[in-house]
Amino acid sequence: MEILDQLHSNTIIGDHHAATAKSVAFYTLGCKLNFSETSTIARKFNDAGYLVKDFEEGADVYVINTCSVTDHADRKTKRIVKEGLKKNPLANIIVVGCYAQLKPEEIVKIPGVNLVLGASEKFNILEHVKELHNGCEPAIFNSHIKEALTFNAAYSVGDRTRSFLKIQDGCNYFCSFCTIPLARGRSRSTTVQEVVTSANEIAASGVKEIVLTGVNIGDFENDLGETFFDVVKALDQMSGIERFRISSIEPNLLNNEIIDYVAKSNKFVPHFHVPLQSGSNKILSLMRRRYERELYAERVAKIKSLMPHACIGVDVIVGFPSETEEDFRETYDFLHGLDISYLHVFTYSERPDTTALRIKGRVPNAIRSERNTMLSNLSHKKRRAFYESQLNSTHEVLWESENHDGFMHGFTENYVKVKSEFNASALNSIYQVKLDYIDDDGIVMLK
């Protein structure tokens, strides 16, 4: 599951309610999956007669959708609560998401929090809101994660060009560093038909690109025997959406069948985000990952043999317990030699109830930081090299938004960020362009 720094749900969904209607605002921390769920919850409030407002405007109800992949997200939740209360000291504040499932007792002690909803209750939020009133005692509705058995469909709206479509939830992998199975439960999926139905609803809104998201989307499987490959084939046949992008998929689940199909597809773009986590087989084993680095290298080589222009992103963790300088150098050299396009670098942080806590050999924070910097620098070099390899070639850009300095930006099918002079008629449209040069910000420019 690919992690984002932060996302605001700041688009007003339906401004047709009376000015006296109650209002709600949202703040989302974490991943694309959280963003899709926040957007779906916002539509529930809108349908119930609430005005959905920007977080900065002040609202009667604040909903904070949390992440707990790192301790940074935990701390940030507390800060967002304070920010909401500054906008409206009388607001009711509701906290949902992974942090709410894992540490409800900790959250309910944050001054101003009225309601904490666990994984099984967040989509029942409107029923709980009815019971809220100013001055009420803070409440927790949080069952054991084993009771989170239902798949709740979700997708994002508000961005005219792109939507995140949730097709799977939960995870059965239990990597030693990860709390997500504890926060979201076992892997569960929707049906292919329901995915297509949601995609058609998204298409009706004018969105041009859908990003398939989930905790472990390659593990898509249901009682009908349908797999992720079935999802890919079904979506590839539908009309109304120009592009489908696979968010993050485990290397052991990104099989040759999927790669071969995407290489020939007119809708699935040549962009793969494939978590690695470590280039050391020793560390991969301690992480309880389900592959070795040799398989990862095979996947990269397979993609590039069929799609030389493909963009490949990589997740990697530094500072995992017992990671020696030799282990880290092995990771660095492995990544340096791979034909990849960019890295998402995470510094390992100790998470409660994970088996990694039992591994001896804690890496000092200063060394973790140094290793993060080294791989972040490598990522900059990899991205620059990938962008340079695409210059003077023709690609299709989906233009997205206006920049403050009079430019608009967009992404090619293979995820090269492109900038050009603002043209209102080009927004939310796909144009074929020639990539000319890279500016001082590291973005490809058109002459």
JOMO-V265701 format. One record per residue. N is the residue number from 0. PSI is psi in whole degrees, 0 to 359 (NA if undefined). OMEGA is omega as a letter, one per 20 degrees, with the letter a starting at -180 (* if undefined). Layout:
BEGIN
n->N psi->PSI omega->OMEGA
n->N psi->PSI omega->OMEGA
END
This chain:
BEGIN
n->0 psi->121 omega->a
n->1 psi->134 omega->a
n->2 psi->136 omega->r
n->3 psi->157 omega->r
n->4 psi->305 omega->r
n->5 psi->158 omega->r
n->6 psi->132 omega->r
n->7 psi->138 omega->r
n->8 psi->89 omega->a
n->9 psi->17 omega->r
n->10 psi->130 omega->r
n->11 psi->121 omega->a
n->12 psi->100 omega->r
n->13 psi->103 omega->a
n->14 psi->33 omega->a
n->15 psi->1 omega->a
n->16 psi->160 omega->a
n->17 psi->152 omega->a
n->18 psi->340 omega->a
n->19 psi->358 omega->a
n->20 psi->152 omega->r
n->21 psi->152 omega->a
n->22 psi->156 omega->r
n->23 psi->145 omega->r
n->24 psi->156 omega->a
n->25 psi->149 omega->r
n->26 psi->129 omega->a
n->27 psi->128 omega->r
n->28 psi->144 omega->r
n->29 psi->234 omega->a
n->30 psi->175 omega->r
n->31 psi->328 omega->r
n->32 psi->316 omega->r
n->33 psi->319 omega->a
n->34 psi->318 omega->r
n->35 psi->322 omega->a
n->36 psi->321 omega->r
n->37 psi->315 omega->a
n->38 psi->321 omega->r
n->39 psi->318 omega->r
n->40 psi->322 omega->r
n->41 psi->321 omega->r
n->42 psi->327 omega->r
n->43 psi->317 omega->r
n->44 psi->317 omega->r
n->45 psi->316 omega->r
n->46 psi->334 omega->r
n->47 psi->2 omega->r
n->48 psi->6 omega->r
n->49 psi->149 omega->r
n->50 psi->122 omega->r
n->51 psi->116 omega->a
n->52 psi->166 omega->r
n->53 psi->145 omega->a
n->54 psi->325 omega->a
n->55 psi->346 omega->a
n->56 psi->339 omega->a
n->57 psi->138 omega->a
n->58 psi->166 omega->r
n->59 psi->327 omega->a
n->60 psi->134 omega->r
n->61 psi->132 omega->r
n->62 psi->121 omega->r
n->63 psi->115 omega->r
n->64 psi->115 omega->a
n->65 psi->162 omega->r
n->66 psi->158 omega->r
n->67 psi->30 omega->r
n->68 psi->325 omega->r
n->69 psi->162 omega->r
n->70 psi->340 omega->r
n->71 psi->319 omega->a
n->72 psi->323 omega->r
n->73 psi->313 omega->a
n->74 psi->323 omega->a
n->75 psi->326 omega->r
n->76 psi->316 omega->a
n->77 psi->322 omega->r
n->78 psi->322 omega->a
n->79 psi->323 omega->r
n->80 psi->314 omega->r
n->81 psi->320 omega->r
n->82 psi->320 omega->r
n->83 psi->318 omega->a
n->84 psi->332 omega->r
n->85 psi->324 omega->r
n->86 psi->322 omega->r
n->87 psi->99 omega->a
n->88 psi->341 omega->a
n->89 psi->5 omega->a
n->90 psi->149 omega->r
n->91 psi->129 omega->a
n->92 psi->126 omega->a
n->93 psi->133 omega->r
n->94 psi->127 omega->r
n->95 psi->181 omega->r
n->96 psi->190 omega->a
n->97 psi->317 omega->r
n->98 psi->323 omega->r
n->99 psi->328 omega->r
n->100 psi->320 omega->a
n->101 psi->322 omega->a
n->102 psi->57 omega->a
n->103 psi->322 omega->a
n->104 psi->329 omega->r
n->105 psi->319 omega->a
n->106 psi->319 omega->a
n->107 psi->344 omega->r
n->108 psi->350 omega->r
n->109 psi->124 omega->a
n->110 psi->128 omega->r
n->111 psi->342 omega->r
n->112 psi->128 omega->a
n->113 psi->330 omega->a
n->114 psi->134 omega->r
n->115 psi->122 omega->a
n->116 psi->126 omega->r
n->117 psi->186 omega->a
n->118 psi->325 omega->a
n->119 psi->350 omega->a
n->120 psi->347 omega->a
n->121 psi->330 omega->r
n->122 psi->356 omega->r
n->123 psi->21 omega->a
n->124 psi->325 omega->a
n->125 psi->326 omega->r
n->126 psi->323 omega->a
n->127 psi->325 omega->a
n->128 psi->328 omega->r
n->129 psi->332 omega->a
n->130 psi->356 omega->a
n->131 psi->144 omega->r
n->132 psi->155 omega->a
n->133 psi->132 omega->r
n->134 psi->358 omega->a
n->135 psi->155 omega->r
n->136 psi->139 omega->r
n->137 psi->143 omega->a
n->138 psi->150 omega->r
n->139 psi->132 omega->r
n->140 psi->100 omega->a
n->141 psi->110 omega->r
n->142 psi->172 omega->r
n->143 psi->143 omega->a
n->144 psi->338 omega->r
n->145 psi->342 omega->r
n->146 psi->356 omega->r
n->147 psi->84 omega->a
n->148 psi->347 omega->a
n->149 psi->139 omega->r
n->150 psi->124 omega->r
n->151 psi->116 omega->a
n->152 psi->148 omega->r
n->153 psi->147 omega->r
n->154 psi->157 omega->a
n->155 psi->147 omega->r
n->156 psi->169 omega->a
n->157 psi->321 omega->r
n->158 psi->119 omega->a
n->159 psi->334 omega->a
n->160 psi->332 omega->a
n->161 psi->144 omega->r
n->162 psi->141 omega->r
n->163 psi->121 omega->a
n->164 psi->116 omega->r
n->165 psi->125 omega->r
n->166 psi->349 omega->a
n->167 psi->154 omega->r
n->168 psi->158 omega->r
n->169 psi->174 omega->a
n->170 psi->140 omega->r
n->171 psi->6 omega->a
n->172 psi->325 omega->r
n->173 psi->53 omega->r
n->174 psi->147 omega->a
n->175 psi->341 omega->a
n->176 psi->356 omega->a
n->177 psi->137 omega->r
n->178 psi->357 omega->a
n->179 psi->318 omega->r
n->180 psi->330 omega->r
n->181 psi->334 omega->a
n->182 psi->334 omega->a
n->183 psi->350 omega->r
n->184 psi->193 omega->a
n->185 psi->160 omega->r
n->186 psi->134 omega->r
n->187 psi->150 omega->a
n->188 psi->164 omega->r
n->189 psi->196 omega->r
n->190 psi->161 omega->r
n->191 psi->320 omega->a
n->192 psi->320 omega->r
n->193 psi->326 omega->r
n->194 psi->314 omega->r
n->195 psi->320 omega->r
n->196 psi->313 omega->r
n->197 psi->320 omega->r
n->198 psi->322 omega->r
n->199 psi->323 omega->r
n->200 psi->320 omega->r
n->201 psi->316 omega->a
n->202 psi->323 omega->a
n->203 psi->339 omega->r
n->204 psi->355 omega->r
n->205 psi->2 omega->r
n->206 psi->141 omega->a
n->207 psi->336 omega->a
n->208 psi->137 omega->r
n->209 psi->131 omega->r
n->210 psi->120 omega->r
n->211 psi->129 omega->a
n->212 psi->163 omega->r
n->213 psi->185 omega->r
n->214 psi->316 omega->a
n->215 psi->75 omega->a
n->216 psi->332 omega->r
n->217 psi->342 omega->r
n->218 psi->12 omega->r
n->219 psi->125 omega->r
n->220 psi->142 omega->r
n->221 psi->181 omega->a
n->222 psi->344 omega->r
n->223 psi->356 omega->a
n->224 psi->11 omega->a
n->225 psi->146 omega->a
n->226 psi->175 omega->r
n->227 psi->324 omega->r
n->228 psi->325 omega->r
n->229 psi->323 omega->r
n->230 psi->312 omega->a
n->231 psi->312 omega->a
n->232 psi->321 omega->a
n->233 psi->315 omega->a
n->234 psi->327 omega->a
n->235 psi->340 omega->a
n->236 psi->349 omega->a
n->237 psi->158 omega->r
n->238 psi->165 omega->r
n->239 psi->340 omega->r
n->240 psi->129 omega->a
n->241 psi->325 omega->a
n->242 psi->143 omega->r
n->243 psi->136 omega->a
n->244 psi->131 omega->r
n->245 psi->124 omega->a
n->246 psi->281 omega->a
n->247 psi->130 omega->a
n->248 psi->135 omega->a
n->249 psi->143 omega->a
n->250 psi->328 omega->r
n->251 psi->344 omega->r
n->252 psi->346 omega->r
n->253 psi->81 omega->a
n->254 psi->172 omega->a
n->255 psi->329 omega->r
n->256 psi->315 omega->r
n->257 psi->314 omega->a
n->258 psi->315 omega->r
n->259 psi->319 omega->a
n->260 psi->314 omega->r
n->261 psi->323 omega->a
n->262 psi->332 omega->a
n->263 psi->353 omega->a
n->264 psi->147 omega->r
n->265 psi->347 omega->a
n->266 psi->321 omega->r
n->267 psi->123 omega->a
n->268 psi->156 omega->a
n->269 psi->66 omega->r
n->270 psi->121 omega->a
n->271 psi->134 omega->r
n->272 psi->112 omega->a
n->273 psi->109 omega->a
n->274 psi->135 omega->r
n->275 psi->306 omega->r
n->276 psi->320 omega->r
n->277 psi->147 omega->r
n->278 psi->9 omega->r
n->279 psi->124 omega->r
n->280 psi->330 omega->r
n->281 psi->313 omega->a
n->282 psi->321 omega->r
n->283 psi->321 omega->r
n->284 psi->317 omega->r
n->285 psi->330 omega->r
n->286 psi->349 omega->a
n->287 psi->37 omega->r
n->288 psi->158 omega->a
n->289 psi->35 omega->r
n->290 psi->168 omega->r
n->291 psi->169 omega->a
n->292 psi->333 omega->r
n->293 psi->320 omega->r
n->294 psi->320 omega->r
n->295 psi->315 omega->r
n->296 psi->324 omega->r
n->297 psi->319 omega->a
n->298 psi->316 omega->r
n->299 psi->315 omega->a
n->300 psi->321 omega->r
n->301 psi->313 omega->r
n->302 psi->312 omega->a
n->303 psi->333 omega->r
n->304 psi->327 omega->a
n->305 psi->330 omega->a
n->306 psi->78 omega->a
n->307 psi->333 omega->a
n->308 psi->3 omega->a
n->309 psi->145 omega->r
n->310 psi->131 omega->r
n->311 psi->116 omega->r
n->312 psi->153 omega->a
n->313 psi->134 omega->r
n->314 psi->138 omega->r
n->315 psi->143 omega->a
n->316 psi->133 omega->r
n->317 psi->151 omega->r
n->318 psi->20 omega->r
n->319 psi->147 omega->a
n->320 psi->134 omega->r
n->321 psi->6 omega->r
n->322 psi->110 omega->a
n->323 psi->173 omega->r
n->324 psi->322 omega->r
n->325 psi->319 omega->r
n->326 psi->316 omega->a
n->327 psi->318 omega->r
n->328 psi->324 omega->r
n->329 psi->318 omega->r
n->330 psi->313 omega->a
n->331 psi->311 omega->a
n->332 psi->323 omega->r
n->333 psi->313 omega->a
n->334 psi->322 omega->r
n->335 psi->324 omega->a
n->336 psi->350 omega->a
n->337 psi->146 omega->r
n->338 psi->71 omega->a
n->339 psi->172 omega->a
n->340 psi->331 omega->r
n->341 psi->164 omega->r
n->342 psi->146 omega->r
n->343 psi->111 omega->a
n->344 psi->127 omega->r
n->345 psi->136 omega->r
n->346 psi->127 omega->a
n->347 psi->134 omega->r
n->348 psi->140 omega->a
n->349 psi->126 omega->r
n->350 psi->133 omega->a
n->351 psi->146 omega->r
n->352 psi->14 omega->r
n->353 psi->149 omega->a
n->354 psi->342 omega->r
n->355 psi->337 omega->r
n->356 psi->338 omega->a
n->357 psi->355 omega->a
n->358 psi->128 omega->a
n->359 psi->160 omega->r
n->360 psi->53 omega->r
n->361 psi->133 omega->r
n->362 psi->126 omega->a
n->363 psi->146 omega->a
n->364 psi->323 omega->a
n->365 psi->322 omega->r
n->366 psi->322 omega->r
n->367 psi->316 omega->a
n->368 psi->318 omega->r
n->369 psi->317 omega->a
n->370 psi->324 omega->r
n->371 psi->315 omega->a
n->372 psi->318 omega->a
n->373 psi->315 omega->a
n->374 psi->328 omega->r
n->375 psi->319 omega->r
n->376 psi->320 omega->r
n->377 psi->322 omega->r
n->378 psi->316 omega->r
n->379 psi->317 omega->a
n->380 psi->318 omega->a
n->381 psi->316 omega->a
n->382 psi->317 omega->r
n->383 psi->315 omega->a
n->384 psi->320 omega->r
n->385 psi->315 omega->r
n->386 psi->316 omega->a
n->387 psi->326 omega->a
n->388 psi->343 omega->a
n->389 psi->353 omega->a
n->390 psi->148 omega->a
n->391 psi->13 omega->r
n->392 psi->162 omega->a
n->393 psi->133 omega->a
n->394 psi->166 omega->r
n->395 psi->125 omega->a
n->396 psi->131 omega->r
n->397 psi->107 omega->a
n->398 psi->134 omega->a
n->399 psi->306 omega->a
n->400 psi->166 omega->r
n->401 psi->136 omega->r
n->402 psi->159 omega->a
n->403 psi->337 omega->a
n->404 psi->21 omega->r
n->405 psi->14 omega->r
n->406 psi->158 omega->r
n->407 psi->156 omega->r
n->408 psi->165 omega->r
n->409 psi->181 omega->r
n->410 psi->141 omega->r
n->411 psi->171 omega->r
n->412 psi->329 omega->r
n->413 psi->30 omega->r
n->414 psi->36 omega->r
n->415 psi->127 omega->r
n->416 psi->129 omega->a
n->417 psi->145 omega->a
n->418 psi->142 omega->r
n->419 psi->167 omega->r
n->420 psi->142 omega->a
n->421 psi->134 omega->r
n->422 psi->104 omega->a
n->423 psi->325 omega->a
n->424 psi->345 omega->a
n->425 psi->343 omega->a
n->426 psi->139 omega->a
n->427 psi->29 omega->r
n->428 psi->154 omega->r
n->429 psi->124 omega->a
n->430 psi->142 omega->r
n->431 psi->126 omega->a
n->432 psi->161 omega->r
n->433 psi->128 omega->a
n->434 psi->119 omega->a
n->435 psi->301 omega->a
n->436 psi->168 omega->a
n->437 psi->129 omega->a
n->438 psi->184 omega->a
n->439 psi->340 omega->r
n->440 psi->1 omega->r
n->441 psi->20 omega->a
n->442 psi->142 omega->r
n->443 psi->133 omega->a
n->444 psi->152 omega->r
n->445 psi->140 omega->r
n->446 psi->NA omega->*
END
